Amino acid sequence: MAEIRFDAEKAERMIAQVLRDEGGLLPAKANALAASICRRLSAAMPPPPAHHYRIISNSPPYASDFAVAIANVLADAEGSTLAPEDLWRLVYERGRDLSATADLSTVSG
């Protein structure tokens, strides 16, 4: 069977448009129904393979040892304009993907 892939927001807009144009629904009702349809479609989709997950989160862990260490590094760097969020983005972008065969019990969080 063929697989159809759409951006979720784009799919919701397209469905709402069809419901308005061809179903004669008012915009509010069409939007609500389209959102419901998209939630159901998303719930029915299989989860992505494990190799699409990142080992680190995409936001810095505030109030943690990492945040304190970063604050100290930035305080020691004279003239630095790098914010903790920018540094975390650099860490995240350079993070490695979780391999499909990784043992999740060995990954510390």
N, C-alpha and C positions, 0 to 999 in steps of 0.2 A: 504494500500500500504506500502511496506517495505521502511524503511528509510536507506539511505546510508550516512555514515559519514567518511570523510577523512580530513586530514590536508590539507589546501589550497595549500601549497607549494608542498606537495607530489602529490596531484591531478594534479597540473599543470605539474609537471615533467612526470607523467604517461601519461597524454594526449599528451604531446609533443613527448614522445617516440613512442606512437602509430601512431601519425601523420608522424613521420620520417620513422618508420619501415613499416607500412602498407599503408600509404598514399603517400610515396615517396617524402615528402616535404624536402626541405633543412632545416638544423637546425634552422637558423634564422627565417624563415617563420613559421616553426612548433612551435617554442617558442612563437612567437608573437600571433599566432592563439590560442595556448593553454592558454595564458594569457587572451585573449579576452573571451574565453569560460568560464574560471574560474571567471572572473569579472561578466559575465552574470549569472552564477550559484549562485554566492554570492548575487547578487542583487535580485534574485528570492527567496532566502531563507527568511522565516519569521524571524522577530527579536526575540532574546532570551527573555524569560519571565523576568519581572522586577526584580525577586529575584536573577538574575545573575549580577546585577549592584552593584557597590560599591558606598557608600555615599561620599567617598573622592576620589580624583584623585590619580593616581599612581606616580605622580611627585610632588615635593614640589612647592608651590606657591611662586616663587621668587619675590622679591620686594614687599612683603606684611608684614602685622603685624606678621604673623606666622614666616616668615623667620627671621625677626628682633628678635623676642622672642627666637627662637632657637639659633641664633647667640649669644645672651646674655647668655643663659644657658650654651652654650659650652665655652664661654669666662670665665665664672665663675667656670667651672669645671677644676681644675688643673689636668694636665696629661691626659686629655681626648683625645682619638684618634677617637672619633665618629664624622664623617662628617655629615653635614646637610642631605645629600642624604641617608646616613645610618639610621639616625634617622627617616626620612620620610618613609623609607622602613619598619621600625619597626611599625610606626603608621599605614601604609597601611595594613601590614600583620595582624595587630590586629583590623583593622576596621571591622565593621559589614556589612553584606549583607543587601541590601535594600529588605524589605519584599515585597511579591507580592501584598499586600493590602495597601502598604504605600501611604500616600497622599503626592505627590511630592511638593505641594505648601508649606508644612511645613518644607522642607529640605532647609537649608540655604547654600549658596555656598560661 
